[in-house]
Amino acid sequence: MPEEKPRLARLTAIITQLQSKNVVTAREISEKHGVSIRTIYRDIRTLEKSGIPIVTEEGKGYSIMEGYKLPPIMFTEQEANALITAEQIISNNRDQSLADQYKSAIEKIKSVLKHTQKDKAELLGERLQVRTNNETKKTSDYLIQLQSAITNFQIIELHYLSLQHKSSQRTIEPFALIHTQENWILLAFCRLRNDFRAFRLDCIQKMTIQNDHFEPHTISLQDFFDKKSKEW
């Protein structure tokens, strides 16, 4: 269990945690901060009395009222360093869309850093080098679109060229994304094969996201791996 934080630091961290998800359970909060659920109940009441509009959803958890704005989050030096490190790793990945969108996001994050943190972040960025994908080669530009298609349950039409140079056109229901050996892999239900298949993003020749939606698959990603391990 994590070390218990001073109460003021914990209350601030709870606000951040509530902003990070639509609904957060008391158990999730207690496990993160190393305190009892009873303590979290007291913390939530304290935050409510201080004017934070926390919504309690019976049987689900807590959320902050939609539309409520809090001051910009302050990052610790270690958190800022982690973000700069992630910037180096992501900019070196093989998907152009991820590199572009993270660059845009990190600029917004840097804008809320304190002046001393900005100087240190700039220095750290100059002193870090990630030596994977040494040629900084970009082999796909689909990752961000696919992430949206997964969360919105949108059907995709693919023109795909396999590593064996076999061309095919597929109608798929995107399920999950995996990064392995510097390549991004899309797991999807293929309507042509009537089963789940893996598609390398660097083998996608053309992709069209349809306005049509599919029924969400009920299995989790871990369920998928467990099922496949039995088949293998």
Residue frames relative to the residue before (quaternion, step in Angstrom):
aa qw qx qy qz dx dy dz
M 1.0000 0.0000 0.0000 0.0000 0.00 0.00 0.00
P 0.5077 -0.6659 0.4388 0.3261 3.63 -0.88 0.86
E 0.5953 -0.5744 0.4265 0.3658 3.54 -1.24 0.55
E 0.5024 -0.6702 0.4570 0.2992 3.57 -0.95 0.90
K 0.3363 -0.7436 0.5474 0.1851 3.57 -0.92 0.96
P 0.6033 -0.4945 0.4511 0.4336 3.60 -1.26 0.27
R 0.6291 -0.6087 0.3135 0.3681 3.57 -0.96 0.84
L 0.6465 0.5232 -0.3421 0.4374 3.62 0.89 -0.82
A 0.6545 0.4982 -0.3094 0.4772 3.58 0.97 -0.85
R 0.6489 0.5177 -0.3194 0.4570 3.58 1.02 -0.79
L 0.6441 0.5209 -0.3299 0.4527 3.60 0.94 -0.83
T 0.6453 0.5101 -0.3160 0.4728 3.58 1.00 -0.84
A 0.6674 0.5020 -0.2961 0.4636 3.57 0.97 -0.88
I 0.6158 0.5433 -0.3465 0.4533 3.60 1.08 -0.68
I 0.6196 0.5325 -0.3431 0.4636 3.59 1.01 -0.78
T 0.6507 0.5064 -0.3117 0.4722 3.58 0.94 -0.89
Q 0.6523 0.5197 -0.3116 0.4553 3.58 0.95 -0.88
L 0.6529 0.5136 -0.3125 0.4607 3.59 0.99 -0.81
Q 0.6580 0.5033 -0.3086 0.4673 3.58 1.12 -0.65
S 0.6410 0.5859 -0.3202 0.3786 3.58 1.16 -0.57
K 0.7884 0.1780 -0.0911 0.5818 3.62 1.21 -0.44
N 0.6115 -0.5465 0.4135 0.3955 3.57 -1.24 0.36
V 0.7926 0.0072 0.0280 0.6090 3.58 0.96 -0.88
V 0.0686 -0.7822 0.6191 0.0110 3.57 -0.95 0.95
T 0.3506 -0.7511 0.5189 0.2091 3.60 -0.79 0.95
A 0.6281 -0.5296 0.4142 0.3917 3.56 -1.27 0.45
R 0.6315 0.5366 -0.3368 0.4470 3.59 1.02 -0.74
E 0.6330 0.5249 -0.3350 0.4600 3.60 0.95 -0.82
I 0.6656 0.4975 -0.3009 0.4679 3.57 0.96 -0.89
S 0.6737 0.5044 -0.3071 0.4444 3.59 0.87 -0.94
E 0.6647 0.5031 -0.3084 0.4583 3.59 0.96 -0.83
K 0.6451 0.5307 -0.3227 0.4451 3.58 1.03 -0.76
H 0.7986 0.3275 -0.1427 0.4844 3.57 0.96 -0.88
G 0.4814 -0.7288 0.4013 0.2759 3.56 1.27 0.16
V 0.5813 0.5390 -0.3950 0.4643 3.57 1.05 0.75
S 0.6304 -0.5412 0.3938 0.3931 3.57 -1.29 0.23
I 0.6225 -0.5266 0.4206 0.3979 3.54 -1.28 0.37
R 0.6015 0.5604 -0.3591 0.4418 3.61 1.06 -0.70
T 0.6348 0.5228 -0.3203 0.4702 3.58 1.05 -0.78
I 0.6374 0.5217 -0.3254 0.4645 3.58 1.02 -0.80
Y 0.6076 0.5445 -0.3575 0.4543 3.60 1.00 -0.74
R 0.6604 0.4941 -0.3033 0.4773 3.59 0.99 -0.84
D 0.6392 0.5295 -0.3249 0.4534 3.58 1.00 -0.81
I 0.6425 0.5215 -0.3217 0.4600 3.58 0.96 -0.87
R 0.6475 0.5087 -0.3194 0.4690 3.61 0.96 -0.84
T 0.6317 0.5335 -0.3264 0.4581 3.60 1.03 -0.79
L 0.6635 0.4989 -0.3001 0.4699 3.56 0.94 -0.89
E 0.6333 0.5278 -0.3286 0.4609 3.58 1.01 -0.79
K 0.6682 0.5017 -0.2944 0.4638 3.59 0.97 -0.90
S 0.6670 0.4985 -0.3016 0.4644 3.60 1.16 -0.56
G 0.6442 -0.5674 0.3024 0.4143 3.58 1.30 0.02
I 0.4866 0.6330 -0.4595 0.3890 3.59 1.23 0.10
P 0.3226 -0.7859 0.4942 0.1847 3.64 -0.55 1.12
I 0.0164 0.8184 -0.5703 0.0687 3.56 0.20 1.32
V 0.2384 -0.7637 0.5894 0.1124 3.53 -0.89 1.02
T 0.2091 -0.7695 0.5935 0.1086 3.57 -0.86 1.02
E 0.1234 -0.7802 0.6111 0.0516 3.56 -0.71 1.10
E 0.4165 -0.7509 0.4557 0.2347 3.54 -0.32 1.28
G 0.8305 0.1803 -0.1600 0.5022 3.55 -0.86 1.01
K 0.7145 0.4139 -0.2524 0.5044 3.59 1.26 -0.10
G 0.6099 -0.5419 0.3883 0.4284 3.58 0.59 -1.09
Y 0.6278 -0.5408 0.4256 0.3638 3.53 -1.23 -0.62
S 0.0155 0.7631 -0.6459 -0.0147 3.52 -1.29 0.50
I 0.4390 -0.6489 0.5372 0.3124 3.56 -1.30 0.22
M 0.6049 -0.6028 0.3828 0.3524 3.56 -0.94 0.97
E 0.5194 -0.6607 0.4507 0.3009 3.56 -0.86 1.03
G 0.7783 0.3265 -0.2535 0.4727 3.54 -0.96 0.90
Y 0.5599 0.5965 -0.3969 0.4162 3.58 1.25 -0.30
K 0.1885 -0.8017 0.5626 0.0717 3.57 -0.78 1.05
L 0.1657 -0.7673 0.6145 0.0783 3.54 -0.99 0.93
P 0.6373 -0.5242 0.3839 0.4143 3.60 -1.18 0.43
P 0.6617 -0.5058 0.3575 0.4226 3.61 -1.17 0.46
I 0.4954 -0.6551 0.4894 0.2930 3.55 -1.07 0.81
M 0.2889 -0.7383 0.5848 0.1714 3.57 -1.02 0.85
F 0.2663 -0.7780 0.5529 0.1344 3.55 -0.81 1.03
T 0.4367 -0.6378 0.5550 0.3076 3.55 -1.16 0.60
E 0.6615 -0.4962 0.3665 0.4266 3.58 -1.24 0.30
Q 0.6576 0.5145 -0.3136 0.4522 3.58 0.99 -0.82
E 0.6404 0.5117 -0.3239 0.4724 3.59 1.04 -0.77
A 0.6397 0.5189 -0.3219 0.4669 3.58 0.99 -0.85
N 0.6452 0.5192 -0.3214 0.4592 3.59 0.99 -0.83
A 0.6278 0.5332 -0.3336 0.4587 3.58 1.03 -0.79
L 0.6548 0.5133 -0.3103 0.4599 3.59 0.99 -0.82
I 0.6515 0.5039 -0.3143 0.4721 3.59 0.99 -0.81
T 0.6279 0.5243 -0.3293 0.4715 3.58 1.05 -0.75
A 0.6432 0.5140 -0.3142 0.4727 3.58 0.98 -0.89
E 0.6054 0.5621 -0.3574 0.4357 3.59 1.05 -0.73
Q 0.6631 0.5032 -0.3028 0.4641 3.58 0.96 -0.86
I 0.6669 0.5040 -0.3010 0.4589 3.57 0.94 -0.90
I 0.7089 0.4695 -0.2707 0.4513 3.57 0.85 -0.99
S 0.6407 0.5244 -0.3406 0.4454 3.60 0.97 -0.75
N 0.6916 0.4747 -0.2659 0.4750 3.57 1.23 -0.49
N 0.5024 0.6463 -0.4431 0.3656 3.59 1.23 -0.06
R 0.6053 -0.6384 0.3672 0.3021 3.57 -1.24 0.42
D 0.6421 0.5087 -0.3475 0.4563 3.62 1.20 -0.04
Q 0.4290 -0.7397 0.4649 0.2296 3.56 -0.62 1.18
S 0.6536 0.5368 -0.3337 0.4162 3.60 0.92 -0.86
L 0.6404 0.5126 -0.3274 0.4690 3.60 1.02 -0.75
A 0.6493 0.5190 -0.3178 0.4562 3.59 0.91 -0.89
D 0.6760 0.5017 -0.2933 0.4530 3.58 0.91 -0.91
Q 0.7083 0.4621 -0.2742 0.4577 3.58 0.83 -0.96
Y 0.6458 0.4968 -0.3391 0.4703 3.60 1.01 -0.65
K 0.6049 0.5519 -0.3553 0.4509 3.59 1.03 -0.71
S 0.6505 0.5058 -0.3047 0.4776 3.58 1.01 -0.84
A 0.6740 0.5009 -0.2926 0.4574 3.57 0.96 -0.91
I 0.6813 0.4972 -0.3051 0.4422 3.60 0.87 -0.90
E 0.5843 0.5597 -0.3732 0.4539 3.60 1.13 -0.52
K 0.6526 0.4946 -0.3105 0.4827 3.58 1.03 -0.77
I 0.6406 0.5203 -0.3230 0.4633 3.57 1.02 -0.81
K 0.6546 0.5199 -0.3108 0.4524 3.59 0.92 -0.90
S 0.6081 0.5922 -0.3542 0.3925 3.59 1.10 -0.64
V 0.7193 0.4123 -0.2573 0.4964 3.62 1.15 -0.44
L 0.4695 0.6569 -0.4592 0.3703 3.60 1.24 0.14
K 0.5286 -0.5982 0.4910 0.3488 3.55 -1.18 0.55
H 0.6745 -0.5211 0.3276 0.4077 3.60 -1.18 0.54
T 0.6621 0.4980 -0.3190 0.4603 3.59 0.91 -0.83
Q 0.6391 0.5198 -0.3258 0.4638 3.59 1.07 -0.73
K 0.6238 0.5461 -0.3411 0.4430 3.59 1.05 -0.77
D 0.6466 0.5142 -0.3194 0.4643 3.57 0.98 -0.85
K 0.6806 0.4828 -0.2877 0.4700 3.57 0.92 -0.91
A 0.6289 0.5339 -0.3314 0.4578 3.59 1.06 -0.77
E 0.6470 0.5129 -0.3150 0.4680 3.57 1.01 -0.83
L 0.6509 0.5108 -0.3133 0.4661 3.58 0.98 -0.87
L 0.6637 0.5058 -0.3104 0.4553 3.58 0.90 -0.93
G 0.6287 0.5475 -0.3307 0.4422 3.58 1.01 -0.80
E 0.6685 0.4885 -0.2899 0.4800 3.57 1.12 -0.68
R 0.7355 0.4232 -0.2179 0.4821 3.58 1.20 -0.57
L 0.6222 0.5068 -0.3481 0.4845 3.59 1.25 0.24
Q 0.0558 0.7787 -0.6245 0.0229 3.56 -1.08 0.72
V 0.1869 -0.7708 0.6030 0.0854 3.57 -0.80 1.06
R 0.1815 -0.8442 0.5012 0.0565 3.56 -0.50 1.21
T 0.4317 0.5835 -0.5578 0.4025 3.53 0.78 1.06
N 0.8000 0.1783 -0.1633 0.5491 3.57 -1.14 0.55
N 0.0243 -0.8774 0.4790 0.0101 3.57 0.91 1.01
E 0.6918 0.4644 -0.2835 0.4746 3.57 1.08 -0.62
T 0.3387 -0.7588 0.4718 0.2949 3.58 1.39 -0.01
K 0.2286 0.8072 -0.5041 0.2049 3.54 1.07 0.84
K 0.2030 -0.7604 0.6063 0.1141 3.57 -0.95 0.93
T 0.1226 -0.8359 0.5345 0.0227 3.56 -0.66 1.13
S 0.7851 0.1451 -0.1174 0.5906 3.60 1.25 -0.09
D 0.1564 -0.7767 0.6038 0.0882 3.53 -1.32 0.33
Y 0.5109 0.6980 -0.3525 0.3571 3.55 1.21 0.63
L 0.4741 0.7420 -0.4200 0.2197 3.59 1.18 -0.50
I 0.6937 0.4825 -0.2953 0.4458 3.60 0.75 -1.00
Q 0.6339 0.5195 -0.3244 0.4723 3.60 1.01 -0.78
L 0.6674 0.5055 -0.2994 0.4577 3.56 0.96 -0.88
Q 0.6011 0.5543 -0.3614 0.4480 3.59 1.03 -0.69
S 0.6649 0.4923 -0.2942 0.4786 3.58 0.96 -0.87
A 0.6441 0.5238 -0.3213 0.4555 3.58 0.99 -0.82
I 0.6270 0.5325 -0.3341 0.4601 3.59 1.06 -0.75
T 0.7407 0.4272 -0.2404 0.4595 3.59 0.78 -0.99
N 0.7181 0.4026 -0.2471 0.5111 3.58 1.21 -0.41
F 0.3834 -0.7631 0.4490 0.2627 3.59 1.34 0.12
Q 0.3199 0.7589 -0.4968 0.2736 3.56 0.87 1.03
I 0.4660 -0.6677 0.5161 0.2661 3.53 -1.07 0.86
I 0.1639 -0.7924 0.5845 0.0593 3.56 -1.08 0.83
E 0.2373 -0.7215 0.6324 0.1523 3.52 -1.15 0.77
L 0.0957 -0.8196 0.5648 0.0057 3.57 -0.74 1.12
H 0.1526 -0.6744 0.7048 0.1586 3.50 -1.29 0.59
Y 0.0242 -0.8507 0.5198 -0.0745 3.55 -0.37 1.29
L 0.1286 -0.7659 0.6267 0.0640 3.56 -1.02 0.88
S 0.3210 -0.7833 0.5022 0.1767 3.57 -0.37 1.24
L 0.6620 -0.4931 0.3768 0.4201 3.55 -1.30 0.19
Q 0.6503 0.4760 -0.3044 0.5078 3.58 1.30 -0.34
H 0.4937 -0.7037 0.3837 0.3375 3.56 1.36 0.32
K 0.4286 0.6527 -0.4980 0.3772 3.55 1.06 0.81
S 0.2600 -0.7894 0.5436 0.1175 3.55 -0.70 1.14
S 0.0986 0.7889 -0.6026 0.0697 3.59 -1.01 0.77
Q 0.3031 -0.7091 0.6019 0.2074 3.51 -1.32 0.38
R 0.0670 -0.8278 0.5567 -0.0208 3.58 -0.70 1.09
T 0.2135 -0.6942 0.6658 0.1711 3.49 -1.31 0.56
I 0.0106 0.8481 -0.5246 0.0733 3.56 -0.47 1.18
E 0.2972 -0.6931 0.6258 0.1992 3.51 -1.39 0.39
P 0.3062 -0.7986 0.4843 0.1840 3.62 -0.13 1.25
F 0.1832 -0.8242 0.5340 0.0442 3.55 -0.90 0.99
A 0.7977 -0.1587 0.1591 0.5596 3.61 0.75 -1.00
L 0.2764 -0.7412 0.5892 0.1643 3.54 -1.34 0.34
I 0.0832 -0.7902 0.6070 0.0138 3.56 -0.99 0.89
H 0.1992 -0.7546 0.6108 0.1335 3.56 -1.04 0.77
T 0.1648 0.7882 -0.5712 0.1590 3.58 -0.61 1.12
Q 0.8528 0.0131 -0.0437 0.5202 3.55 -0.99 0.93
E 0.7009 -0.5052 0.2260 0.4500 3.53 0.99 1.07
N 0.6628 0.4748 -0.3158 0.4853 3.61 1.23 0.08
W 0.3513 -0.6968 0.5815 0.2302 3.55 -1.20 0.60
I 0.1321 -0.7837 0.6061 0.0329 3.55 -0.96 1.01
L 0.2219 -0.7539 0.6055 0.1257 3.57 -0.95 0.92
L 0.1824 -0.7343 0.6435 0.1160 3.56 -0.94 0.95
A 0.1239 0.8047 -0.5647 0.1351 3.55 -0.75 1.03
F 0.4539 -0.6312 0.5435 0.3164 3.53 -1.26 0.46
C 0.2157 -0.7926 0.5636 0.0873 3.53 -0.60 1.21
R 0.3625 -0.7524 0.5079 0.2111 3.59 -0.63 1.09
L 0.5851 0.5675 -0.3732 0.4430 3.58 1.17 -0.46
R 0.7675 0.3394 -0.1699 0.5166 3.60 0.92 -0.94
N 0.3059 -0.7808 0.4832 0.2515 3.57 1.32 -0.25
D 0.6817 0.3775 -0.2856 0.5579 3.55 1.02 0.88
F 0.6073 -0.5385 0.4257 0.3999 3.55 -1.31 0.17
R 0.0360 -0.7801 0.6246 -0.0066 3.53 -1.11 0.81
A 0.3675 -0.7016 0.5657 0.2295 3.55 -1.31 0.43
F 0.0834 -0.7964 0.5989 0.0069 3.57 -0.92 0.97
R 0.3297 -0.7251 0.5684 0.2060 3.59 -0.80 0.99
L 0.4896 -0.6860 0.4500 0.2953 3.55 -0.83 0.95
D 0.6652 0.5043 -0.3186 0.4490 3.59 1.06 -0.65
C 0.6443 0.4868 -0.3337 0.4864 3.60 1.29 -0.01
I 0.5146 0.6245 -0.4270 0.4035 3.59 1.26 -0.04
Q 0.2636 -0.7887 0.5409 0.1263 3.57 -0.66 1.13
K 0.7782 -0.0692 0.0811 0.6189 3.54 1.09 -0.77
M 0.0577 -0.8048 0.5907 -0.0031 3.57 -1.02 0.79
T 0.0341 -0.7858 0.6175 0.0006 3.55 -0.95 0.93
I 0.2415 -0.7640 0.5837 0.1316 3.56 -0.71 1.08
Q 0.3177 -0.7788 0.5195 0.1508 3.55 -0.69 1.16
N 0.5357 -0.5975 0.4834 0.3497 3.56 -1.29 0.30
D 0.5659 0.6004 -0.3792 0.4189 3.57 1.27 -0.35
H 0.2377 -0.7727 0.5768 0.1176 3.54 -1.16 0.70
F 0.2853 -0.7418 0.5793 0.1809 3.55 -1.26 0.47
E 0.5934 -0.5533 0.4400 0.3848 3.55 -1.27 0.35
P 0.5061 -0.6722 0.4379 0.3166 3.63 -0.74 0.97
H 0.4465 -0.6677 0.5254 0.2808 3.56 -1.05 0.78
T 0.4251 -0.7564 0.4481 0.2153 3.56 -0.82 1.01
I 0.6061 0.5620 -0.3735 0.4210 3.62 1.15 -0.35
S 0.4296 -0.6593 0.5480 0.2837 3.55 -1.24 0.53
L 0.6648 -0.4803 0.3668 0.4391 3.57 -1.27 0.15
Q 0.6393 0.5173 -0.3292 0.4640 3.59 1.02 -0.74
D 0.6056 0.5422 -0.3475 0.4675 3.60 1.07 -0.74
F 0.6298 0.5456 -0.3213 0.4499 3.55 1.02 -0.87
F 0.6857 0.4763 -0.2846 0.4712 3.58 0.87 -0.97
D 0.6326 0.5302 -0.3373 0.4527 3.60 0.98 -0.78
K 0.6546 0.5097 -0.3087 0.4652 3.57 0.96 -0.88
K 0.6857 0.4903 -0.2889 0.4538 3.58 0.88 -0.94
S 0.6291 0.5428 -0.3462 0.4356 3.59 1.02 -0.75
K 0.6341 0.5147 -0.3264 0.4759 3.60 1.11 -0.64
E 0.6553 0.5111 -0.3119 0.4605 3.57 1.06 -0.76
W 0.6744 0.4978 -0.2856 0.4646 3.54 1.09 -0.78
